[in-house]
Amino acid sequence: MTVRGRPPHVNRGPHPDEDSGPPEPARPGPLLPQRTVLIIFAALVIGIATGTLAYLAYHLLAEAVLAGGAASGAAIPTLHKLID
């Protein structure tokens, strides 16, 4: 008489009730909180937009980079107060 299913030589893995070794280590949390990432991303977008507009107005790359950096720097504390 044959039993349907896998042949007996196939490893079926551990039984769910059996102890399969040490528990998995806990996954670490995120590197930065979601609010912080949102503030930095929004400041980056503001800085890029400001730098692009400055470059289109003056056609000076150094001035556009300085304007974008200043706008990003000013946006971070402002967004920190606004986003709560």
Secondary structure, DSSP 8 states (H G I E B T S, - for coil): ---SSS-TTS-----TTS--SS--------SS-HHHHHHHHHHHHHHHHHHHHHHHHH--HHHHHHHHHHHHHHHHHHHHHH--
